[in-house]
Amino acid sequence: MSRLDDIRQTWPEQTAVQHRGTGATGVITPCPLRDPIARDRRVRPTPHLLLNSSDPGVVWVRWDDQRPGCWMRPAQLRKIRARGRTQ
């Protein structure tokens, strides 16, 4: 399995997550189109996943506390139970 396939299967869209360092919660969602990276399909093969030579793979997280969304390394996140379903 490729690194891309592994990340895509392990961290799909709509996964509820918590930041390991801050405790902030959010959801993995598609990157907004206004993000410059959103238009580059070479490094962004799916709407929520970014892969390039300098990153081991990052996912777009929309935070629940209204902070701007951002790209996060999955190692900084943990899946949580939220919105009535287990992630």
Short mmCIF file of the C-alpha atoms (twelve columns), coordinates in Angstrom:
data_MODEL
# 
_entry.id   MODEL 
# 
loop_
_atom_site.group_PDB 
_atom_site.id 
_atom_site.type_symbol 
_atom_site.label_atom_id 
_atom_site.label_alt_id 
_atom_site.label_comp_id 
_atom_site.label_asym_id 
_atom_site.label_seq_id 
_atom_site.Cartn_x 
_atom_site.Cartn_y 
_atom_site.Cartn_z 
_atom_site.pdbx_PDB_model_num 
ATOM 1  C CA . MET A 1  0.000   0.000  0.000  1 
ATOM 2  C CA . SER A 2  1.369   3.425  -0.893 1 
ATOM 3  C CA . ARG A 3  1.782   6.229  1.616  1 
ATOM 4  C CA . LEU A 4  -1.078  8.096  -0.068 1 
ATOM 5  C CA . ASP A 5  -3.434  5.113  0.143  1 
ATOM 6  C CA . ASP A 6  -2.490  4.524  3.775  1 
ATOM 7  C CA . ILE A 7  -3.205  8.128  4.798  1 
ATOM 8  C CA . ARG A 8  -6.396  8.276  2.721  1 
ATOM 9  C CA . GLN A 9  -7.773  5.121  4.373  1 
ATOM 10 C CA . THR A 10 -6.622  5.986  7.891  1 
ATOM 11 C CA . TRP A 11 -7.679  9.657  7.848  1 
ATOM 12 C CA . PRO A 12 -10.766 9.980  5.598  1 
ATOM 13 C CA . GLU A 13 -12.897 13.118 5.284  1 
ATOM 14 C CA . GLN A 14 -15.373 13.733 8.114  1 
ATOM 15 C CA . THR A 15 -13.109 12.095 10.706 1 
ATOM 16 C CA . ALA A 16 -13.509 13.863 14.063 1 
ATOM 17 C CA . VAL A 17 -10.090 14.651 15.532 1 
ATOM 18 C CA . GLN A 18 -8.423  16.189 18.578 1 
ATOM 19 C CA . HIS A 19 -5.053  17.957 18.526 1 
ATOM 20 C CA . ARG A 20 -2.672  16.035 20.785 1 
ATOM 21 C CA . GLY A 21 -0.936  19.181 22.054 1 
ATOM 22 C CA . THR A 22 -3.742  21.683 22.560 1 
ATOM 23 C CA . GLY A 23 -6.825  19.501 22.953 1 
ATOM 24 C CA . ALA A 24 -8.648  21.471 20.234 1 
ATOM 25 C CA . THR A 25 -11.249 19.459 18.326 1 
ATOM 26 C CA . GLY A 26 -12.209 19.554 14.681 1 
ATOM 27 C CA . VAL A 27 -13.125 17.582 11.587 1 
ATOM 28 C CA . ILE A 28 -11.092 16.589 8.538  1 
ATOM 29 C CA . THR A 29 -12.746 18.389 5.614  1 
ATOM 30 C CA . PRO A 30 -11.854 19.409 2.054  1 
ATOM 31 C CA . CYS A 31 -9.424  22.302 1.811  1 
ATOM 32 C CA . PRO A 32 -11.192 25.584 0.901  1 
ATOM 33 C CA . LEU A 33 -10.707 26.628 -2.715 1 
ATOM 34 C CA . ARG A 34 -9.230  29.967 -1.606 1 
ATOM 35 C CA . ASP A 35 -6.167  28.125 -0.260 1 
ATOM 36 C CA . PRO A 36 -3.421  28.411 -2.929 1 
ATOM 37 C CA . ILE A 37 -2.569  24.733 -2.554 1 
ATOM 38 C CA . ALA A 38 -6.184  23.792 -3.301 1 
ATOM 39 C CA . ARG A 39 -5.645  24.321 -7.021 1 
ATOM 40 C CA . ASP A 40 -2.483  22.231 -7.378 1 
ATOM 41 C CA . ARG A 41 -3.535  18.644 -8.130 1 
ATOM 42 C CA . ARG A 42 0.085   17.461 -8.319 1 
ATOM 43 C CA . VAL A 43 0.543   17.740 -4.536 1 
ATOM 44 C CA . ARG A 44 -3.116  17.517 -3.523 1 
ATOM 45 C CA . PRO A 45 -4.631  14.349 -4.986 1 
ATOM 46 C CA . THR A 46 -7.824  14.509 -2.871 1 
ATOM 47 C CA . PRO A 47 -9.716  17.504 -1.428 1 
ATOM 48 C CA . HIS A 48 -8.548  16.863 2.151  1 
ATOM 49 C CA . LEU A 49 -5.039  15.444 1.666  1 
ATOM 50 C CA . LEU A 50 -1.720  17.037 0.715  1 
ATOM 51 C CA . LEU A 51 1.401   15.086 -0.149 1 
ATOM 52 C CA . ASN A 52 4.732   16.465 -1.298 1 
ATOM 53 C CA . SER A 53 8.429   15.772 -0.909 1 
ATOM 54 C CA . SER A 54 8.819   17.886 2.234  1 
ATOM 55 C CA . ASP A 55 5.777   16.544 4.094  1 
ATOM 56 C CA . PRO A 56 4.983   12.980 5.124  1 
ATOM 57 C CA . GLY A 57 1.356   13.775 4.322  1 
ATOM 58 C CA . VAL A 58 -0.998  16.254 5.929  1 
ATOM 59 C CA . VAL A 59 -4.783  16.586 6.181  1 
ATOM 60 C CA . TRP A 60 -6.988  19.709 6.262  1 
ATOM 61 C CA . VAL A 61 -8.696  20.232 9.637  1 
ATOM 62 C CA . ARG A 62 -11.603 22.613 10.245 1 
ATOM 63 C CA . TRP A 63 -11.565 23.477 13.964 1 
ATOM 64 C CA . ASP A 64 -14.747 23.508 16.064 1 
ATOM 65 C CA . ASP A 65 -13.804 26.723 17.919 1 
ATOM 66 C CA . GLN A 66 -14.005 28.849 14.747 1 
ATOM 67 C CA . ARG A 67 -10.236 29.186 14.319 1 
ATOM 68 C CA . PRO A 68 -9.146  29.064 10.687 1 
ATOM 69 C CA . GLY A 69 -8.641  25.587 9.294  1 
ATOM 70 C CA . CYS A 70 -5.114  24.410 8.576  1 
ATOM 71 C CA . TRP A 71 -2.994  21.549 7.273  1 
ATOM 72 C CA . MET A 72 -2.000  19.152 10.080 1 
ATOM 73 C CA . ARG A 73 0.274   16.124 10.240 1 
ATOM 74 C CA . PRO A 74 -1.742  13.089 11.343 1 
ATOM 75 C CA . ALA A 75 0.842   12.367 14.071 1 
ATOM 76 C CA . GLN A 76 -0.387  15.539 15.822 1 
ATOM 77 C CA . LEU A 77 -3.996  14.303 15.804 1 
ATOM 78 C CA . ARG A 78 -6.006  11.546 17.379 1 
ATOM 79 C CA . LYS A 79 -9.393  10.284 16.281 1 
ATOM 80 C CA . ILE A 80 -12.247 10.982 18.688 1 
ATOM 81 C CA . ARG A 81 -15.853 9.978  19.103 1 
ATOM 82 C CA . ALA A 82 -18.054 12.845 17.992 1 
ATOM 83 C CA . ARG A 83 -21.355 13.664 16.375 1 
ATOM 84 C CA . GLY A 84 -22.969 10.382 17.425 1 
ATOM 85 C CA . ARG A 85 -20.524 8.034  15.724 1 
ATOM 86 C CA . THR A 86 -17.203 6.410  16.483 1 
ATOM 87 C CA . GLN A 87 -14.255 7.475  14.379 1 
# 
